[in-house]
Amino acid sequence: MTGRIRQVYDESGGISGSPRVHAVLKREDVHVGRTTMTCHSRPLASQPVT
């Protein structure tokens, strides 16, 4: 799950927040709760931008 979240985040250029990533996963029929998604994506947002 974390791998797909990271992929969606990276494809957005690292600017998508958890609501947008959740929407993308929902459109792809990936069933994940918003809270779970937020917990998995939180470490991605804390990485420094290069």
C-alpha positions as CSV (number, residue, x, y, z in Angstrom):
1,M,0.0,0.0,0.0
2,T,2.7,2.5,0.9
3,G,4.5,1.8,-2.4
4,R,1.4,2.8,-4.4
5,I,0.8,5.9,-2.2
6,R,4.4,6.9,-2.9
7,Q,4.0,6.3,-6.6
8,V,0.9,8.5,-6.8
9,Y,2.7,11.2,-4.7
10,D,5.8,11.1,-6.9
11,E,3.7,11.2,-10.1
12,S,2.2,14.5,-8.8
13,G,5.6,16.0,-8.4
14,G,5.3,15.7,-4.6
15,I,2.7,18.3,-4.3
16,S,-0.5,16.3,-3.8
17,G,-1.9,16.1,-0.3
18,S,-3.5,13.1,1.2
19,P,-7.1,14.0,0.1
20,R,-6.0,14.1,-3.5
21,V,-3.9,10.9,-3.3
22,H,-6.9,9.2,-1.6
23,A,-9.1,10.4,-4.5
24,V,-6.7,8.9,-7.1
25,L,-6.6,5.6,-5.3
26,K,-10.4,5.5,-5.0
27,R,-10.7,6.1,-8.8
28,E,-8.4,3.1,-9.3
29,D,-10.6,0.9,-7.1
30,V,-8.0,0.7,-4.3
31,H,-10.0,0.5,-1.1
32,V,-8.2,2.4,1.7
33,G,-9.6,4.5,4.5
34,R,-8.7,8.2,4.5
35,T,-7.2,7.9,8.0
36,T,-5.0,4.9,6.9
37,M,-4.0,6.8,3.8
38,T,-3.0,9.8,5.8
39,C,-0.9,7.8,8.2
40,H,1.0,6.1,5.3
41,S,1.5,9.4,3.4
42,R,2.6,11.5,6.4
43,P,6.3,10.4,6.1
44,L,6.3,11.4,2.4
45,A,5.4,15.0,3.2
46,S,8.2,15.3,5.8
47,Q,10.9,14.6,3.3
48,P,13.0,17.6,2.2
49,V,12.4,19.0,-1.3
50,T,15.4,18.7,-3.5
